[in-house]
Amino acid sequence: MPHSQGTPSPTPRETAVYTHGHHESVLRSHTWRTAANSAAYLLGSLKPHMRVLDIGCGPGTITADLAELVPDGHVTGVDHAPDVLERARAEAAGRGLTNTDFAVADVHALEHPDDTFCVVHAHQVLQHVGDPVRALREMHRVTKPGGFVAVRDADYAAMTWYPRSPGMDDWLDLYQRVARANGGEPDAGRRLKSWAMRAGFTDITATSTTWTFATAEERAWWSGLWADRTVASAYAGRATSGGHATAAGLRAAAEAWREWGAREDGWFSVLHGEILCRKDA
């Protein structure tokens, strides 16, 4: 779509690099996500007629859930990676949804006119972008007056687990260094309210929720995907090529994950910050 009058011209793609990439170990996590476990703070504000933009939709499981919740409306899923959008289209088609579409987009320069969407949603996106305040301004721009911008991001420094493990501590330190070297902010969750205020929002509801992994099945799944991600995803290549870790160091971190996952008393919690921002009418 053409930009409306007054819309900033498109700029080069975001300067940040998506740290994880879309390796199978990453998609294993992304396809587990649902509107219920990842966007519960938004669901009470949805109405059947709404038009929704889902930014950073990935393989589309949340997007499809949102589409089912706005049966008389429409959901547009966008992502910077064209390949993953094929997964999203297949997810929507497999559910028989006819009120979705998908496109490549840069959150810093959305190709939609002002005041287009009732809701603009982004899950685990702002931690990876080059300029989260600019991204929020773009999200604000394409939201209709009285509509909502809904954002949820993890906060890596607030992740906590038991039992303690020097290897897991090393993993977290390494992840934060790699993510920041890629231009992102891994502790985004705690910053969302501040970023929204800087972007010009005045009606902001800030909350937090967690994912918790404690059963044997949950520990095996969570530790396995992170162990695999640490040695086999794009993150592994960026960690070694950037001089942040050696291959041996990554293998040690992966082993620390597997050791934690095998502990019967193991427990892991992921804190997420959330903001639900209403655009002034």
C-alpha positions as a Markdown table, in Angstrom:
| # | Residue | x | y | z |
|---|---|---|---|---|
| 1 | Met | 0.0 | 0.0 | 0.0 |
| 2 | Pro | 1.2 | 3.5 | -0.6 |
| 3 | His | 2.2 | 5.6 | 2.4 |
| 4 | Ser | -0.3 | 8.3 | 3.3 |
| 5 | Gln | 0.6 | 11.9 | 3.4 |
| 6 | Gly | 3.0 | 12.8 | 6.2 |
| 7 | Thr | 4.2 | 9.2 | 6.5 |
| 8 | Pro | 8.0 | 8.9 | 6.7 |
| 9 | Ser | 9.7 | 7.5 | 3.7 |
| 10 | Pro | 10.9 | 3.9 | 3.9 |
| 11 | Thr | 14.4 | 3.6 | 5.3 |
| 12 | Pro | 16.9 | 0.7 | 5.1 |
| 13 | Arg | 15.9 | -2.4 | 7.0 |
| 14 | Glu | 16.4 | -2.5 | 10.7 |
| 15 | Thr | 20.0 | -2.3 | 11.8 |
| 16 | Ala | 19.5 | -5.1 | 14.3 |
| 17 | Val | 20.0 | -8.7 | 13.3 |
| 18 | Tyr | 17.5 | -11.4 | 14.3 |
| 19 | Thr | 19.7 | -13.3 | 16.7 |
| 20 | His | 17.9 | -16.6 | 16.6 |
| 21 | Gly | 17.2 | -17.1 | 12.9 |
| 22 | His | 14.6 | -19.7 | 11.9 |
| 23 | His | 16.3 | -23.0 | 12.6 |
| 24 | Glu | 14.0 | -25.9 | 13.5 |
| 25 | Ser | 15.0 | -25.5 | 17.2 |
| 26 | Val | 13.7 | -21.9 | 17.1 |
| 27 | Leu | 10.5 | -22.8 | 15.3 |
| 28 | Arg | 9.9 | -25.6 | 17.8 |
| 29 | Ser | 9.4 | -22.8 | 20.3 |
| 30 | His | 7.6 | -20.4 | 18.0 |
| 31 | Thr | 5.0 | -22.9 | 16.9 |
| 32 | Trp | 4.2 | -23.7 | 20.6 |
| 33 | Arg | 3.0 | -20.1 | 21.1 |
| 34 | Thr | -0.7 | -19.3 | 21.2 |
| 35 | Ala | -2.8 | -16.3 | 21.8 |
| 36 | Ala | -3.7 | -17.8 | 25.2 |
| 37 | Asn | -0.1 | -18.4 | 26.4 |
| 38 | Ser | 1.4 | -15.3 | 24.7 |
| 39 | Ala | -1.2 | -12.6 | 24.3 |
| 40 | Ala | -3.7 | -13.1 | 27.2 |
| 41 | Tyr | -3.4 | -9.5 | 28.2 |
| 42 | Leu | -4.8 | -8.4 | 24.9 |
| 43 | Leu | -7.7 | -10.8 | 24.4 |
| 44 | Gly | -10.2 | -9.0 | 26.5 |
| 45 | Ser | -9.9 | -6.0 | 24.2 |
| 46 | Leu | -10.6 | -7.9 | 21.0 |
| 47 | Lys | -14.0 | -7.5 | 19.2 |
| 48 | Pro | -15.2 | -9.7 | 16.4 |
| 49 | His | -15.1 | -7.0 | 13.7 |
| 50 | Met | -11.5 | -5.8 | 14.4 |
| 51 | Arg | -8.7 | -5.4 | 11.8 |
| 52 | Val | -5.4 | -6.6 | 13.3 |
| 53 | Leu | -1.8 | -6.3 | 12.3 |
| 54 | Asp | 0.5 | -9.0 | 13.8 |
| 55 | Ile | 4.1 | -7.8 | 13.5 |
| 56 | Gly | 6.8 | -10.4 | 13.6 |
| 57 | Cys | 4.3 | -13.2 | 13.1 |
| 58 | Gly | 6.8 | -15.9 | 12.4 |
| 59 | Pro | 5.1 | -19.3 | 11.7 |
| 60 | Gly | 1.7 | -17.8 | 12.4 |
| 61 | Thr | 0.3 | -19.7 | 15.3 |
| 62 | Ile | -0.6 | -16.6 | 17.2 |
| 63 | Thr | -1.8 | -14.9 | 14.0 |
| 64 | Ala | -4.2 | -17.7 | 13.3 |
| 65 | Asp | -5.5 | -17.6 | 16.9 |
| 66 | Leu | -6.2 | -13.9 | 16.6 |
| 67 | Ala | -8.0 | -14.5 | 13.3 |
| 68 | Glu | -10.3 | -17.0 | 14.9 |
| 69 | Leu | -11.1 | -14.4 | 17.6 |
| 70 | Val | -12.0 | -11.7 | 15.1 |
| 71 | Pro | -14.2 | -13.8 | 12.7 |
| 72 | Asp | -15.9 | -10.7 | 11.2 |
| 73 | Gly | -12.6 | -8.8 | 10.9 |
| 74 | His | -9.2 | -9.4 | 9.3 |
| 75 | Val | -5.6 | -10.2 | 10.5 |
| 76 | Thr | -2.5 | -9.2 | 8.5 |
| 77 | Gly | 0.7 | -11.0 | 9.6 |
| 78 | Val | 4.0 | -9.5 | 8.7 |
| 79 | Asp | 7.6 | -10.6 | 9.2 |
| 80 | His | 11.0 | -9.6 | 7.9 |
| 81 | Ala | 11.8 | -13.2 | 6.8 |
| 82 | Pro | 9.9 | -14.3 | 3.6 |
| 83 | Asp | 10.5 | -18.0 | 4.2 |
| 84 | Val | 8.8 | -18.2 | 7.5 |
| 85 | Leu | 5.7 | -16.6 | 6.0 |
| 86 | Glu | 5.1 | -19.8 | 4.0 |
| 87 | Arg | 4.7 | -21.6 | 7.3 |
| 88 | Ala | 2.3 | -18.9 | 8.5 |
| 89 | Arg | 0.2 | -19.2 | 5.3 |
| 90 | Ala | 0.1 | -22.9 | 5.7 |
| 91 | Glu | -1.0 | -22.6 | 9.4 |
| 92 | Ala | -3.9 | -20.3 | 8.4 |
| 93 | Ala | -4.9 | -22.5 | 5.4 |
| 94 | Gly | -4.8 | -25.6 | 7.6 |
| 95 | Arg | -7.3 | -24.1 | 9.9 |
| 96 | Gly | -9.5 | -23.0 | 7.0 |
| 97 | Leu | -9.1 | -19.3 | 7.8 |
| 98 | Thr | -10.2 | -16.9 | 5.1 |
| 99 | Asn | -9.6 | -13.6 | 7.0 |
| 100 | Thr | -5.8 | -13.5 | 7.0 |
| 101 | Asp | -3.1 | -12.3 | 4.7 |
| 102 | Phe | 0.7 | -12.2 | 5.1 |
| 103 | Ala | 3.5 | -10.0 | 3.8 |
| 104 | Val | 7.2 | -9.0 | 4.3 |
| 105 | Ala | 7.6 | -5.8 | 6.3 |
| 106 | Asp | 10.0 | -3.7 | 8.3 |
| 107 | Val | 8.5 | -2.5 | 11.6 |
| 108 | His | 10.5 | 0.7 | 11.3 |
| 109 | Ala | 8.7 | 1.7 | 8.1 |
| 110 | Leu | 5.3 | -0.1 | 7.7 |
| 111 | Glu | 3.7 | 0.1 | 4.3 |
| 112 | His | 0.3 | 1.0 | 5.5 |
| 113 | Pro | -1.6 | 4.3 | 5.7 |
| 114 | Asp | -2.2 | 6.1 | 8.9 |
| 115 | Asp | -5.1 | 4.8 | 11.1 |
| 116 | Thr | -5.5 | 1.5 | 9.4 |
| 117 | Phe | -5.8 | -1.1 | 12.1 |
| 118 | Cys | -7.9 | -1.5 | 15.3 |
| 119 | Val | -5.1 | -3.5 | 17.0 |
| 120 | Val | -1.3 | -3.7 | 16.2 |
| 121 | His | 0.3 | -6.6 | 18.0 |
| 122 | Ala | 4.0 | -7.6 | 18.4 |
| 123 | His | 5.2 | -10.6 | 20.4 |
| 124 | Gln | 8.9 | -11.0 | 21.1 |
| 125 | Val | 9.8 | -8.4 | 18.5 |
| 126 | Leu | 11.1 | -5.2 | 20.1 |
| 127 | Gln | 14.0 | -7.0 | 21.7 |
| 128 | His | 15.4 | -7.7 | 18.2 |
| 129 | Val | 14.9 | -4.3 | 16.4 |
| 130 | Gly | 17.4 | -1.5 | 15.9 |
| 131 | Asp | 15.1 | 1.3 | 17.2 |
| 132 | Pro | 12.2 | 0.1 | 19.3 |
| 133 | Val | 10.9 | 3.7 | 19.9 |
| 134 | Arg | 10.7 | 4.3 | 16.2 |
| 135 | Ala | 9.0 | 0.9 | 15.8 |
| 136 | Leu | 6.4 | 1.9 | 18.4 |
| 137 | Arg | 5.9 | 5.2 | 16.6 |
| 138 | Glu | 5.2 | 3.3 | 13.4 |
| 139 | Met | 2.8 | 1.0 | 15.3 |
| 140 | His | 1.0 | 4.1 | 16.7 |
| 141 | Arg | 0.8 | 5.7 | 13.3 |
| 142 | Val | -1.0 | 2.8 | 11.6 |
| 143 | Thr | -3.4 | 2.2 | 14.6 |
| 144 | Lys | -6.8 | 3.8 | 14.4 |
| 145 | Pro | -7.7 | 6.4 | 17.0 |
| 146 | Gly | -9.2 | 4.5 | 20.0 |
| 147 | Gly | -7.4 | 1.4 | 18.9 |
| 148 | Phe | -4.6 | -0.6 | 20.7 |
| 149 | Val | -0.9 | -1.3 | 20.4 |
| 150 | Ala | -0.1 | -4.5 | 22.2 |
| 151 | Val | 3.5 | -5.6 | 22.8 |
| 152 | Arg | 5.0 | -8.4 | 24.9 |
| 153 | Asp | 8.7 | -9.2 | 25.3 |
| 154 | Ala | 10.8 | -11.4 | 27.4 |
| 155 | Asp | 13.4 | -10.0 | 29.8 |
| 156 | Tyr | 16.5 | -12.3 | 29.8 |
| 157 | Ala | 18.1 | -10.8 | 32.9 |
| 158 | Ala | 14.9 | -11.6 | 34.8 |
| 159 | Met | 14.9 | -15.3 | 33.7 |
| 160 | Thr | 15.4 | -17.5 | 36.7 |
| 161 | Trp | 15.9 | -21.2 | 37.3 |
| 162 | Tyr | 16.7 | -23.8 | 39.9 |
| 163 | Pro | 19.0 | -25.4 | 40.6 |
| 164 | Arg | 21.7 | -22.9 | 39.9 |
| 165 | Ser | 24.3 | -23.8 | 37.4 |
| 166 | Pro | 27.6 | -22.0 | 36.4 |
| 167 | Gly | 27.1 | -23.3 | 32.9 |
| 168 | Met | 23.6 | -21.8 | 32.7 |
| 169 | Asp | 24.9 | -18.5 | 34.1 |
| 170 | Asp | 27.6 | -18.5 | 31.3 |
| 171 | Trp | 24.8 | -19.2 | 28.7 |
| 172 | Leu | 22.8 | -16.2 | 29.8 |
| 173 | Asp | 25.8 | -13.9 | 29.9 |
| 174 | Leu | 26.8 | -15.1 | 26.4 |
| 175 | Tyr | 23.3 | -14.7 | 25.0 |
| 176 | Gln | 23.0 | -11.1 | 26.2 |
| 177 | Arg | 26.4 | -10.2 | 24.7 |
| 178 | Val | 25.5 | -11.7 | 21.4 |
| 179 | Ala | 22.1 | -10.1 | 21.2 |
| 180 | Arg | 23.4 | -6.7 | 22.1 |
| 181 | Ala | 26.2 | -7.0 | 19.5 |
| 182 | Asn | 23.5 | -7.8 | 17.0 |
| 183 | Gly | 21.8 | -4.5 | 17.8 |
| 184 | Gly | 19.1 | -5.8 | 20.0 |
| 185 | Glu | 18.1 | -5.4 | 23.7 |
| 186 | Pro | 17.5 | -8.8 | 25.4 |
| 187 | Asp | 16.1 | -7.2 | 28.5 |
| 188 | Ala | 13.3 | -5.5 | 26.6 |
| 189 | Gly | 10.5 | -6.6 | 28.9 |
| 190 | Arg | 11.3 | -4.0 | 31.6 |
| 191 | Arg | 11.8 | -1.3 | 29.0 |
| 192 | Leu | 8.5 | -1.5 | 27.2 |
| 193 | Lys | 6.6 | 1.1 | 29.2 |
| 194 | Ser | 9.6 | 3.6 | 28.9 |
| 195 | Trp | 9.8 | 3.0 | 25.2 |
| 196 | Ala | 6.1 | 3.6 | 24.7 |
| 197 | Met | 6.2 | 6.8 | 26.7 |
| 198 | Arg | 9.1 | 8.0 | 24.5 |
| 199 | Ala | 7.1 | 7.0 | 21.4 |
| 200 | Gly | 4.3 | 9.4 | 22.5 |
| 201 | Phe | 1.7 | 7.1 | 24.1 |
| 202 | Thr | -0.1 | 8.4 | 27.1 |
| 203 | Asp | -2.6 | 5.7 | 27.9 |
| 204 | Ile | -0.4 | 2.7 | 28.8 |
| 205 | Thr | -1.3 | -0.3 | 30.8 |
| 206 | Ala | 1.8 | -2.2 | 31.8 |
| 207 | Thr | 1.7 | -5.7 | 33.1 |
| 208 | Ser | 3.8 | -8.9 | 33.3 |
| 209 | Thr | 3.3 | -12.6 | 33.0 |
| 210 | Thr | 5.5 | -15.7 | 32.9 |
| 211 | Trp | 6.1 | -18.9 | 31.2 |
| 212 | Thr | 7.1 | -21.7 | 33.6 |
| 213 | Phe | 8.7 | -25.0 | 32.8 |
| 214 | Ala | 8.8 | -27.5 | 35.6 |
| 215 | Thr | 7.3 | -30.9 | 34.7 |
| 216 | Ala | 9.5 | -33.6 | 33.2 |
| 217 | Glu | 8.0 | -33.0 | 29.7 |
| 218 | Glu | 8.3 | -29.2 | 30.0 |
| 219 | Arg | 11.9 | -29.4 | 31.1 |
| 220 | Ala | 12.8 | -31.8 | 28.4 |
| 221 | Trp | 11.2 | -29.7 | 25.7 |
| 222 | Trp | 12.6 | -26.3 | 26.9 |
| 223 | Ser | 16.1 | -27.5 | 27.6 |
| 224 | Gly | 16.2 | -29.5 | 24.4 |
| 225 | Leu | 15.3 | -26.6 | 22.2 |
| 226 | Trp | 17.7 | -24.3 | 23.9 |
| 227 | Ala | 20.5 | -26.9 | 23.8 |
| 228 | Asp | 19.9 | -27.3 | 20.1 |
| 229 | Arg | 19.6 | -23.6 | 19.4 |
| 230 | Thr | 22.9 | -22.9 | 21.2 |
| 231 | Val | 24.9 | -25.1 | 18.9 |
| 232 | Ala | 22.9 | -25.3 | 15.6 |
| 233 | Ser | 20.9 | -22.1 | 15.0 |
| 234 | Ala | 22.0 | -18.8 | 13.5 |
| 235 | Tyr | 22.7 | -17.7 | 17.0 |
| 236 | Ala | 25.6 | -20.2 | 17.2 |
| 237 | Gly | 27.2 | -18.8 | 14.0 |
| 238 | Arg | 26.8 | -15.3 | 15.3 |
| 239 | Ala | 28.3 | -16.2 | 18.7 |
| 240 | Thr | 31.4 | -17.7 | 17.1 |
| 241 | Ser | 31.9 | -15.3 | 14.1 |
| 242 | Gly | 31.5 | -12.3 | 16.5 |
| 243 | Gly | 34.2 | -13.7 | 18.7 |
| 244 | His | 31.9 | -14.1 | 21.7 |
| 245 | Ala | 32.3 | -17.8 | 22.1 |
| 246 | Thr | 34.1 | -20.9 | 20.8 |
| 247 | Ala | 32.4 | -24.0 | 19.4 |
| 248 | Ala | 33.6 | -25.8 | 22.6 |
| 249 | Gly | 32.1 | -23.1 | 24.7 |
| 250 | Leu | 28.8 | -23.4 | 22.9 |
| 251 | Arg | 28.8 | -27.2 | 23.4 |
| 252 | Ala | 29.4 | -26.7 | 27.1 |
| 253 | Ala | 26.5 | -24.3 | 27.3 |
| 254 | Ala | 24.3 | -26.8 | 25.5 |
| 255 | Glu | 25.3 | -29.5 | 27.9 |
| 256 | Ala | 24.5 | -27.3 | 30.9 |
| 257 | Trp | 21.0 | -26.9 | 29.4 |
| 258 | Arg | 20.6 | -30.7 | 29.1 |
| 259 | Glu | 21.9 | -31.3 | 32.6 |
| 260 | Trp | 19.4 | -28.8 | 34.0 |
| 261 | Gly | 16.6 | -30.4 | 32.0 |
| 262 | Ala | 17.4 | -33.8 | 33.5 |
| 263 | Arg | 17.1 | -32.6 | 37.1 |
| 264 | Glu | 13.8 | -33.8 | 38.7 |
| 265 | Asp | 13.7 | -30.7 | 40.8 |
| 266 | Gly | 14.4 | -28.4 | 37.8 |
| 267 | Trp | 12.3 | -25.2 | 37.4 |
| 268 | Phe | 12.6 | -22.3 | 34.9 |
| 269 | Ser | 10.6 | -19.1 | 34.7 |
| 270 | Val | 10.6 | -16.6 | 31.8 |
| 271 | Leu | 9.3 | -13.1 | 32.8 |
| 272 | His | 7.6 | -11.0 | 30.1 |
| 273 | Gly | 6.8 | -7.4 | 30.2 |
| 274 | Glu | 3.6 | -6.3 | 28.4 |
| 275 | Ile | 2.1 | -3.0 | 27.3 |
| 276 | Leu | -1.4 | -2.4 | 26.1 |
| 277 | Cys | -1.5 | 1.2 | 24.7 |
| 278 | Arg | -4.7 | 2.9 | 23.6 |
| 279 | Lys | -4.2 | 5.5 | 20.9 |
| 280 | Asp | -5.9 | 8.8 | 21.7 |
| 281 | Ala | -9.2 | 9.2 | 19.9 |
